[in-house]
Amino acid sequence: MTNYIEPTEEYGGRIRVKLLDDHADTRVIPCSSYTEAITLVKEHQHEVTTAKIIDREQDVVFSSADMDIDVWESI
């Protein structure tokens, strides 16, 4: 038996990054953590019109149209 605490940041793909592009299809990428979602937004934010992070309750918690990902990450 191991005595450790499971990471509370893991969500089994329930967090999603939505990449919206006026000139291409919208892509939805499941993520296992906010860290992974932030990394994806940073990698793709300049390739798309808007990048969004959607939480497990289906709420948009970040939109690149409203805020810089570095500022949101620091908050």
C-alpha positions in Angstrom: 0.0 0.0 0.0 1.4 3.4 -0.9 0.8 6.4 1.2 0.6 9.3 -1.2 -2.0 11.9 -2.3 -3.3 11.8 -5.9 -2.7 15.0 -7.8 -5.8 17.2 -7.5 -5.0 18.9 -10.8 -5.7 15.9 -13.0 -9.1 15.8 -14.6 -9.1 12.9 -17.0 -9.6 14.9 -20.1 -12.5 17.0 -18.8 -10.6 20.2 -19.3 -10.6 21.2 -23.0 -8.8 23.7 -25.1 -10.9 25.0 -28.0 -9.0 26.6 -30.9 -11.3 28.7 -33.0 -10.1 29.9 -36.4 -12.0 32.0 -38.9 -10.3 30.3 -41.8 -10.3 26.6 -40.6 -12.2 24.2 -38.5 -12.5 24.6 -34.8 -10.4 22.1 -32.9 -11.2 20.8 -29.4 -8.3 19.2 -27.5 -9.0 17.3 -24.2 -6.4 18.0 -21.5 -5.7 16.2 -18.2 -4.6 19.4 -16.4 -4.7 23.2 -16.5 -0.9 23.1 -17.0 -1.4 21.1 -20.2 -4.1 23.4 -21.3 -2.0 26.5 -20.7 0.9 25.0 -22.7 -1.4 24.2 -25.6 -2.8 27.7 -25.6 0.7 29.2 -25.6 1.7 26.9 -28.5 -1.3 27.7 -30.7 -2.6 31.2 -29.7 -0.9 32.9 -32.6 -2.2 30.4 -35.2 -5.9 30.9 -34.4 -8.4 33.6 -34.0 -9.2 32.7 -30.4 -8.0 30.1 -28.0 -10.2 29.1 -25.0 -9.9 26.9 -22.0 -13.1 25.2 -20.9 -13.4 23.7 -17.4 -15.1 20.5 -16.4 -18.4 22.3 -15.8 -18.3 23.5 -19.4 -17.5 27.1 -18.4 -15.0 29.1 -20.4 -12.4 30.1 -17.9 -10.0 31.6 -20.3 -10.4 33.3 -23.7 -7.4 34.8 -25.6 -9.8 37.4 -27.0 -10.2 38.8 -23.4 -6.8 38.2 -21.7 -3.2 37.3 -22.3 -2.5 33.7 -21.2 0.6 34.7 -19.2 -1.5 37.1 -17.2 -4.2 34.5 -16.6 -1.6 31.9 -15.6 -0.1 34.2 -13.0 -3.5 34.9 -11.5 
